[in-house]
Amino acid sequence: MLNAIPLSLYIHLPWCVRKCPYCDFNSHTAKKILPEQTYIEALIRDFNYHLEEIKERELVSIFFGGGTPSLFSAAALEKLLAHIKSHLKFAAHIEITLEANPGAIDVEHFKGYYAIGINRISLGIQSFQNEKLKALGRIHDSAAALHAFYCAKDAGFENINIDLMHGLPHQSLEDAYNDLEMAFKINPTHLSWYQLTLEPNTFFAHSPPPLPNDETLDEIYFSGEKKIIKCGYRHYEISAFCKQKYKCAHNLNYWEFGDYVGIGAGAHSKLTNIDKKQIKRFIKIKHPDAYMSAMSVDEKNFIMEEKIISPQNLPFEFMLNALRLYKKIPFSLFTQRTFLTYQDIHAYLIQAQTEKFIKYDQNNLAATLHGKRFLNHLLQLFI
């Protein structure tokens, strides 16, 4: 049964050229000299810590996230990938993604990444309009965004995601359309299209920019969604659209409540123990300097938090991920991933259907459009 639960690996590379004012990720402005080799060695020791627990399993995806992973050289990442591959079996069609900032990349970088086996690029473009990019504190302009996309194509990458935001400062419906039209012209295989939100502990949270009103935000979202689908993209998750066969395997594993090991500063892990019917979470030390220092002394010191998810919290944990998907969720998947049954959540389901948030039968459940729109309200019912 454990082999039926997919396993992914997330690798956090925490440095950026500059911290964006909306970003609440664990990212840090890079110094002049990046501690590349020291950090790679720490990642290897971090990976080794989990190896005994996962050594018989197969990796379906690897994701280099950040921060700005494209600040790291292909040679450094190759060393890490070679170590991982020498200890774990890679799935036949493993997806290996690297996030890249259009302002910190060129064709030679992409060629190096492609040569070491990375087969998917995710570009943080956010907008194709210079005034919007400036408002977001991005280090690239529209020309650099287009250049990065075509550099990735020239290097051999076929599977390219672009991140686009909507609900930007002073954004009109026409502005949002213009961004989407440019995306359609370059024709990526995957589009992550999500609304700018003012997250706590960010610059925008205490100095908020002027954002569109709710009526404009709704019009942008619903009309933009129709445009994206009309252009041949499948809407398979709340903020994810893809061409046929180009779903993000890594994120899909999160949303289907699969297992994953996270290595690197602040990385999260979720691992299932079938024998004990337990699911455990790990969180690593957040600051990269403290993380590297801890790893140089004792691998166990880099764990900031370790806990077992209680059975009472599992319905919420599962639904928090699965209900983002635009498909029916089999109760058999819920049982396999949580050790709970349909009957354990029947009362929640009745309430959610009464409020028209979901539809379900004895085999599957799915969020309605109303439920997708008010997902936070729906999720509260499973607490």
Kinemage of the C-alpha trace (Angstrom):
@kinemage 1
@onewidth
@group {chain A} dominant
@subgroup {mainchain}
@vectorlist {calphas} color= white
{ca met a 1} P 0.000 0.000 0.000
{ca leu a 2} L 2.847 2.398 0.805
{ca asn a 3} L 4.256 2.027 -2.687
{ca ala a 4} L 0.897 3.241 -3.979
{ca ile a 5} L 1.403 6.575 -2.178
{ca pro a 6} L 3.571 8.718 -4.471
{ca leu a 7} L 6.731 10.271 -3.032
{ca ser a 8} L 8.108 13.645 -4.102
{ca leu a 9} L 11.202 15.591 -3.090
{ca tyr a 10} L 11.165 19.348 -2.526
{ca ile a 11} L 14.520 21.173 -2.398
{ca his a 12} L 14.490 24.703 -0.989
{ca leu a 13} L 17.116 27.153 -2.253
{ca pro a 14} L 16.375 30.247 -0.182
{ca trp a 15} L 18.282 33.133 -1.755
{ca cys a 16} L 16.999 35.859 -4.093
{ca val a 17} L 18.586 38.882 -5.735
{ca arg a 18} L 16.013 40.992 -3.895
{ca lys a 19} L 13.030 40.232 -1.670
{ca cys a 20} L 9.712 41.095 -3.345
{ca pro a 21} L 7.295 43.222 -1.257
{ca tyr a 22} L 4.442 40.672 -1.556
{ca cys a 23} L 6.521 37.543 -0.822
{ca asp a 24} L 5.949 35.572 2.379
{ca phe a 25} L 8.115 32.610 1.347
{ca asn a 26} L 11.284 31.749 3.228
{ca ser a 27} L 13.554 33.797 0.959
{ca his a 28} L 16.585 35.951 1.774
{ca thr a 29} L 18.538 38.540 -0.169
{ca ala a 30} L 21.735 36.934 -1.427
{ca lys a 31} L 25.111 38.261 -0.418
{ca lys a 32} L 27.820 38.900 -3.026
{ca ile a 33} L 29.159 35.372 -2.664
{ca leu a 34} L 26.563 32.616 -2.457
{ca pro a 35} L 27.566 29.780 -0.071
{ca glu a 36} L 26.733 27.320 -2.829
{ca gln a 37} L 28.961 24.373 -1.918
{ca thr a 38} L 28.329 24.650 1.822
{ca tyr a 39} L 24.577 24.677 1.237
{ca ile a 40} L 24.718 21.735 -1.183
{ca glu a 41} L 26.633 19.708 1.407
{ca ala a 42} L 23.977 20.602 3.990
{ca leu a 43} L 21.244 19.469 1.593
{ca ile a 44} L 22.995 16.140 1.098
{ca arg a 45} L 23.177 15.547 4.863
{ca asp a 46} L 19.539 16.629 5.166
{ca phe a 47} L 18.518 14.114 2.489
{ca asn a 48} L 20.557 11.370 4.172
{ca tyr a 49} L 18.677 11.944 7.418
{ca his a 50} L 15.434 10.765 5.762
{ca leu a 51} L 16.977 8.017 3.668
{ca glu a 52} L 16.365 5.080 5.981
{ca glu a 53} L 12.649 5.851 5.994
{ca ile a 54} L 12.272 6.266 2.228
{ca lys a 55} L 15.033 4.132 0.684
{ca glu a 56} L 12.655 1.479 -0.716
{ca arg a 57} L 10.407 4.036 -2.393
{ca glu a 58} L 10.363 5.622 -5.851
{ca leu a 59} L 10.530 9.349 -6.539
{ca val a 60} L 7.857 10.663 -8.909
{ca ser a 61} L 8.979 14.302 -8.873
{ca ile a 62} L 11.659 16.708 -7.677
{ca phe a 63} L 11.073 20.435 -7.309
{ca phe a 64} L 13.756 23.085 -6.812
{ca gly a 65} L 11.911 26.010 -5.199
{ca gly a 66} L 12.902 29.190 -3.478
{ca gly a 67} L 13.973 31.839 -3.303
{ca thr a 68} L 15.529 31.841 -6.738
{ca pro a 69} L 16.978 28.389 -7.510
{ca ser a 70} L 18.402 29.684 -10.796
{ca leu a 71} L 21.063 31.513 -8.754
{ca phe a 72} L 22.689 28.095 -8.249
{ca ser a 73} L 25.010 26.662 -10.871
{ca ala a 74} L 24.130 23.551 -12.855
{ca ala a 75} L 27.297 21.918 -11.516
{ca ala a 76} L 26.157 22.343 -7.903
{ca leu a 77} L 22.691 20.983 -8.620
{ca glu a 78} L 24.166 18.093 -10.598
{ca lys a 79} L 26.186 17.037 -7.551
{ca leu a 80} L 23.031 16.974 -5.437
{ca leu a 81} L 20.939 15.142 -8.056
{ca ala a 82} L 23.656 12.525 -8.547
{ca his a 83} L 23.699 11.818 -4.802
{ca ile a 84} L 19.911 11.503 -4.683
{ca lys a 85} L 19.812 9.209 -7.713
{ca ser a 86} L 22.484 6.949 -6.244
{ca his a 87} L 20.203 6.232 -3.270
{ca leu a 88} L 16.638 6.390 -4.599
{ca lys a 89} L 14.910 4.978 -7.638
{ca phe a 90} L 13.601 7.591 -10.056
{ca ala a 91} L 10.244 6.949 -11.734
{ca ala a 92} L 10.502 6.288 -15.469
{ca his a 93} L 9.010 9.664 -16.323
{ca ile a 94} L 10.118 11.624 -13.264
{ca glu a 95} L 9.325 15.334 -13.407
{ca ile a 96} L 12.193 17.582 -12.248
{ca thr a 97} L 11.238 21.259 -11.992
{ca leu a 98} L 13.388 24.294 -11.365
{ca glu a 99} L 11.965 27.729 -10.570
{ca ala a 100} L 13.735 30.561 -12.382
{ca asn a 101} L 13.612 34.343 -12.150
{ca pro a 102} L 13.638 35.978 -15.607
{ca gly a 103} L 15.985 38.613 -14.204
{ca ala a 104} L 18.625 36.075 -13.144
{ca ile a 105} L 18.970 33.674 -16.056
{ca asp a 106} L 20.349 33.249 -19.585
{ca val a 107} L 20.449 30.547 -22.255
{ca glu a 108} L 23.694 29.035 -20.949
{ca his a 109} L 22.130 28.556 -17.510
{ca phe a 110} L 19.171 26.775 -19.093
{ca lys a 111} L 21.415 24.576 -21.234
{ca gly a 112} L 23.294 23.535 -18.106
{ca tyr a 113} L 20.093 22.686 -16.232
{ca tyr a 114} L 18.710 20.739 -19.173
{ca ala a 115} L 21.941 18.748 -19.488
{ca ile a 116} L 21.762 17.512 -15.872
{ca gly a 117} L 18.235 16.129 -16.243
{ca ile a 118} L 15.973 18.993 -15.188
{ca asn a 119} L 12.999 18.720 -17.545
{ca arg a 120} L 10.548 21.397 -16.410
{ca ile a 121} L 11.077 25.130 -15.902
{ca ser a 122} L 8.795 27.424 -13.915
{ca leu a 123} L 9.279 31.110 -14.729
{ca gly a 124} L 8.143 33.732 -12.206
{ca ile a 125} L 6.991 36.268 -14.783
{ca gln a 126} L 3.982 37.686 -12.832
{ca ser a 127} L 3.167 40.306 -15.519
{ca phe a 128} L 4.260 41.386 -18.994
{ca gln a 129} L 3.695 45.065 -18.228
{ca asn a 130} L 6.667 47.069 -17.001
{ca glu a 131} L 4.714 49.381 -14.719
{ca lys a 132} L 3.116 46.378 -12.984
{ca leu a 133} L 6.466 44.615 -12.614
{ca lys a 134} L 7.921 47.751 -11.053
{ca ala a 135} L 4.989 47.981 -8.623
{ca leu a 136} L 5.630 44.343 -7.625
{ca gly a 137} L 9.326 45.013 -7.000
{ca arg a 138} L 10.455 42.536 -9.655
{ca ile a 139} L 14.018 42.740 -10.983
{ca his a 140} L 13.039 41.989 -14.588
{ca asp a 141} L 11.050 43.808 -17.252
{ca ser a 142} L 8.744 42.517 -19.974
{ca ala a 143} L 11.556 42.069 -22.494
{ca ala a 144} L 13.541 39.984 -19.990
{ca ala a 145} L 10.467 37.812 -19.333
{ca leu a 146} L 10.056 37.009 -23.025
{ca his a 147} L 13.808 36.504 -23.430
{ca ala a 148} L 13.879 34.005 -20.535
{ca phe a 149} L 11.008 32.006 -22.009
{ca tyr a 150} L 12.648 31.693 -25.419
{ca cys a 151} L 16.040 30.929 -23.841
{ca ala a 152} L 14.431 27.992 -22.055
{ca lys a 153} L 12.875 26.817 -25.340
{ca asp a 154} L 16.213 27.186 -27.157
{ca ala a 155} L 17.924 25.124 -24.466
{ca gly a 156} L 15.566 22.217 -25.163
{ca phe a 157} L 12.806 22.637 -22.560
{ca glu a 158} L 9.342 21.699 -23.784
{ca asn a 159} L 7.539 21.759 -20.431
{ca ile a 160} L 7.517 25.387 -19.247
{ca asn a 161} L 5.226 26.932 -16.661
{ca ile a 162} L 4.792 30.659 -16.292
{ca asp a 163} L 3.466 32.315 -13.153
{ca leu a 164} L 1.102 35.230 -13.755
{ca met a 165} L -0.611 37.308 -11.087
{ca his a 166} L -3.907 39.146 -11.329
{ca gly a 167} L -5.448 41.719 -9.022
{ca leu a 168} L -2.281 43.813 -9.290
{ca pro a 169} L -1.932 47.442 -8.137
{ca his a 170} L -4.072 49.702 -10.365
{ca gln a 171} L -4.857 46.728 -12.627
{ca ser a 172} L -7.811 47.105 -14.972
{ca leu a 173} L -9.668 44.353 -16.794
{ca glu a 174} L -7.844 45.371 -19.975
{ca asp a 175} L -4.471 45.104 -18.188
{ca ala a 176} L -5.278 41.564 -17.086
{ca tyr a 177} L -6.393 40.633 -20.599
{ca asn a 178} L -3.154 42.009 -22.051
{ca asp a 179} L -1.088 39.791 -19.751
{ca leu a 180} L -3.118 36.739 -20.724
{ca glu a 181} L -2.917 37.535 -24.447
{ca met a 182} L 0.879 37.723 -24.226
{ca ala a 183} L 0.922 34.396 -22.409
{ca phe a 184} L -1.199 32.847 -25.161
{ca lys a 185} L 1.229 34.136 -27.793
{ca ile a 186} L 4.242 32.403 -26.266
{ca asn a 187} L 2.100 29.333 -25.518
{ca pro a 188} L 3.555 27.732 -22.356
{ca thr a 189} L 2.500 24.196 -21.508
{ca his a 190} L 1.356 25.260 -18.034
{ca leu a 191} L -0.009 28.490 -16.599
{ca ser a 192} L -0.224 29.322 -12.889
{ca trp a 193} L -2.636 32.250 -12.667
{ca tyr a 194} L -3.306 33.485 -9.176
{ca gln a 195} L -4.464 36.585 -7.364
{ca leu a 196} L -2.077 38.875 -5.517
{ca thr a 197} L -2.853 38.633 -1.799
{ca leu a 198} L -1.476 40.771 1.004
{ca glu a 199} L 0.192 38.198 3.232
{ca pro a 200} L 1.108 38.935 6.875
{ca asn a 201} L 4.701 39.958 7.618
{ca thr a 202} L 5.337 41.334 4.127
{ca phe a 203} L 6.048 44.897 3.046
{ca phe a 204} L 2.696 45.057 1.251
{ca ala a 205} L 0.891 43.963 4.422
{ca his a 206} L 1.880 47.119 6.325
{ca ser a 207} L 2.161 49.382 3.250
{ca pro a 208} L -0.617 48.091 0.990
{ca pro a 209} L -0.703 49.232 -2.632
{ca pro a 210} L -3.957 50.390 -4.290
{ca leu a 211} L -5.646 47.192 -5.472
{ca pro a 212} L -8.715 46.727 -7.712
{ca asn a 213} L -12.106 46.650 -6.012
{ca asp a 214} L -13.964 43.371 -5.466
{ca glu a 215} L -16.192 43.826 -8.510
{ca thr a 216} L -13.169 44.272 -10.789
{ca leu a 217} L -11.386 41.323 -9.165
{ca asp a 218} L -14.370 39.053 -9.818
{ca glu a 219} L -14.661 40.225 -13.415
{ca ile a 220} L -10.940 39.652 -14.005
{ca tyr a 221} L -11.058 36.155 -12.520
{ca phe a 222} L -14.200 34.789 -14.161
{ca ser a 223} L -13.681 36.325 -17.596
{ca gly a 224} L -9.957 35.488 -17.493
{ca glu a 225} L -10.730 31.874 -16.652
{ca lys a 226} L -12.984 31.632 -19.705
{ca lys a 227} L -10.272 33.099 -21.939
{ca ile a 228} L -7.664 30.653 -20.679
{ca ile a 229} L -9.928 27.639 -21.212
{ca lys a 230} L -10.930 28.899 -24.659
{ca cys a 231} L -7.235 28.973 -25.597
{ca gly a 232} L -6.878 25.254 -24.981
{ca tyr a 233} L -5.851 25.069 -21.338
{ca arg a 234} L -7.488 22.695 -18.878
{ca his a 235} L -8.428 24.223 -15.512
{ca tyr a 236} L -7.463 21.386 -13.183
{ca glu a 237} L -6.771 23.224 -9.905
{ca ile a 238} L -7.941 26.572 -8.529
{ca ser a 239} L -4.961 28.515 -9.901
{ca ala a 240} L -3.449 25.979 -12.329
{ca phe a 241} L -4.131 25.506 -16.045
{ca cys a 242} L -2.343 23.157 -18.413
{ca lys a 243} L -2.149 21.840 -21.930
{ca gln a 244} L -3.047 18.161 -22.315
{ca lys a 245} L -0.680 15.838 -20.391
{ca tyr a 246} L 1.186 18.745 -18.767
{ca lys a 247} L -0.268 18.822 -15.261
{ca cys a 248} L 2.362 19.585 -12.635
{ca ala a 249} L 3.070 16.134 -11.176
{ca his a 250} L 4.777 17.599 -8.124
{ca asn a 251} L 1.946 19.901 -7.097
{ca leu a 252} L -0.632 17.261 -7.985
{ca asn a 253} L 1.012 14.976 -5.434
{ca tyr a 254} L 0.551 17.675 -2.770
{ca trp a 255} L -3.093 18.178 -3.704
{ca glu a 256} L -3.791 14.437 -3.637
{ca phe a 257} L -2.204 14.220 -0.184
{ca gly a 258} L 0.783 12.189 -1.299
{ca asp a 259} L 4.073 12.003 0.591
{ca tyr a 260} L 6.997 14.348 0.197
{ca val a 261} L 10.376 14.993 1.746
{ca gly a 262} L 11.458 18.614 1.979
{ca ile a 263} L 15.151 19.415 2.327
{ca gly a 264} L 16.656 22.839 2.839
{ca ala a 265} L 16.097 25.812 5.127
{ca gly a 266} L 12.461 25.962 6.268
{ca ala a 267} L 11.415 22.987 4.130
{ca his a 268} L 8.374 20.912 5.126
{ca ser a 269} L 7.956 17.125 4.859
{ca lys a 270} L 4.999 14.742 5.129
{ca leu a 271} L 5.637 11.008 5.436
{ca thr a 272} L 3.244 8.108 5.995
{ca asn a 273} L 3.958 5.129 8.252
{ca ile a 274} L 1.623 2.363 7.110
{ca asp a 275} L 2.423 -0.020 9.965
{ca lys a 276} L 1.567 2.561 12.611
{ca lys a 277} L -1.153 4.219 10.510
{ca gln a 278} L 0.456 7.548 11.218
{ca ile a 279} L 1.358 10.619 9.172
{ca lys a 280} L 4.275 12.682 10.379
{ca arg a 281} L 5.313 16.228 9.480
{ca phe a 282} L 8.762 17.776 9.752
{ca ile a 283} L 9.823 21.413 9.484
{ca lys a 284} L 13.485 22.354 9.089
{ca ile a 285} L 15.262 25.325 10.685
{ca lys a 286} L 14.170 28.379 8.724
{ca his a 287} L 17.151 30.728 8.444
{ca pro a 288} L 19.771 29.430 5.987
{ca asp a 289} L 22.760 30.411 8.153
{ca ala a 290} L 21.317 28.624 11.192
{ca tyr a 291} L 20.369 25.661 8.992
{ca met a 292} L 23.892 25.281 7.603
{ca ser a 293} L 25.435 25.671 11.072
{ca ala a 294} L 23.148 23.009 12.539
{ca met a 295} L 23.851 20.599 9.694
{ca ser a 296} L 27.602 20.955 10.196
{ca val a 297} L 27.286 19.743 13.799
{ca asp a 298} L 24.482 17.187 14.038
{ca glu a 299} L 21.822 16.326 11.474
{ca lys a 300} L 19.134 16.074 14.156
{ca asn a 301} L 19.647 19.722 15.112
{ca phe a 302} L 18.152 21.009 11.867
{ca ile a 303} L 14.627 19.795 12.709
{ca met a 304} L 12.652 22.776 13.992
{ca glu a 305} L 9.413 20.859 14.497
{ca glu a 306} L 8.279 17.248 14.245
{ca lys a 307} L 4.721 16.094 14.882
{ca ile a 308} L 2.225 13.375 14.120
{ca ile a 309} L -1.030 14.584 12.561
{ca ser a 310} L -3.892 13.570 14.834
{ca pro a 311} L -6.760 11.556 13.258
{ca gln a 312} L -9.083 14.427 14.222
{ca asn a 313} L -7.113 16.837 12.010
{ca leu a 314} L -6.745 14.535 9.014
{ca pro a 315} L -10.101 15.376 7.347
{ca phe a 316} L -9.176 19.069 7.262
{ca glu a 317} L -5.604 18.362 6.154
{ca phe a 318} L -6.794 16.163 3.295
{ca met a 319} L -9.579 18.505 2.148
{ca leu a 320} L -7.316 21.559 2.378
{ca asn a 321} L -5.410 20.057 -0.536
{ca ala a 322} L -7.849 17.850 -2.441
{ca leu a 323} L -10.727 20.314 -2.712
{ca arg a 324} L -8.505 22.648 -4.750
{ca leu a 325} L -8.770 20.162 -7.607
{ca tyr a 326} L -11.356 20.457 -10.393
{ca lys a 327} L -12.242 16.785 -10.415
{ca lys a 328} L -14.095 14.234 -8.339
{ca ile a 329} L -12.196 13.000 -5.286
{ca pro a 330} L -12.690 9.252 -4.684
{ca phe a 331} L -13.372 8.258 -1.102
{ca ser a 332} L -10.965 5.375 -1.741
{ca leu a 333} L -8.191 7.988 -2.086
{ca phe a 334} L -9.286 9.620 1.168
{ca thr a 335} L -9.116 6.257 2.955
{ca gln a 336} L -5.756 5.295 1.471
{ca arg a 337} L -4.132 8.605 2.398
{ca thr a 338} L -5.693 9.145 5.868
{ca phe a 339} L -6.708 5.660 7.171
{ca leu a 340} L -10.187 7.108 7.745
{ca thr a 341} L -13.426 6.105 6.018
{ca tyr a 342} L -16.391 7.733 4.353
{ca gln a 343} L -18.346 7.237 7.582
{ca asp a 344} L -15.765 9.212 9.583
{ca ile a 345} L -16.625 12.366 7.647
{ca his a 346} L -20.255 11.709 6.777
{ca ala a 347} L -21.566 14.416 9.103
{ca tyr a 348} L -19.188 16.964 7.543
{ca leu a 349} L -20.347 15.966 4.062
{ca ile a 350} L -24.008 16.378 4.904
{ca gln a 351} L -23.396 19.891 6.215
{ca ala a 352} L -21.234 20.866 3.237
{ca gln a 353} L -23.828 19.606 0.754
{ca thr a 354} L -26.637 21.349 2.633
{ca glu a 355} L -24.753 24.616 2.157
{ca lys a 356} L -24.263 23.755 -1.554
{ca phe a 357} L -20.472 23.661 -1.199
{ca ile a 358} L -20.083 20.081 -2.438
{ca lys a 359} L -21.847 17.250 -4.222
{ca tyr a 360} L -21.164 13.659 -3.229
{ca asp a 361} L -22.317 10.087 -3.498
{ca gln a 362} L -20.956 6.901 -1.884
{ca asn a 363} L -17.932 6.873 -4.191
{ca asn a 364} L -16.795 10.466 -4.761
{ca leu a 365} L -17.091 14.062 -3.707
{ca ala a 366} L -16.420 17.294 -5.555
{ca ala a 367} L -16.625 20.956 -4.686
{ca thr a 368} L -19.299 22.911 -6.543
{ca leu a 369} L -18.433 26.219 -8.229
{ca his a 370} L -19.961 27.861 -5.163
{ca gly a 371} L -17.696 25.759 -2.976
{ca lys a 372} L -14.612 26.692 -5.024
{ca arg a 373} L -15.482 30.368 -4.737
{ca phe a 374} L -15.898 30.124 -0.965
{ca leu a 375} L -13.294 27.452 -0.345
{ca asn a 376} L -12.202 28.806 3.043
{ca his a 377} L -15.789 28.598 4.309
{ca leu a 378} L -16.059 25.051 2.981
{ca leu a 379} L -12.832 23.964 4.650
{ca gln a 380} L -13.960 25.304 8.013
{ca leu a 381} L -16.665 22.627 8.029
{ca phe a 382} L -14.007 19.893 8.221
{ca ile a 383} L -12.323 21.240 11.358
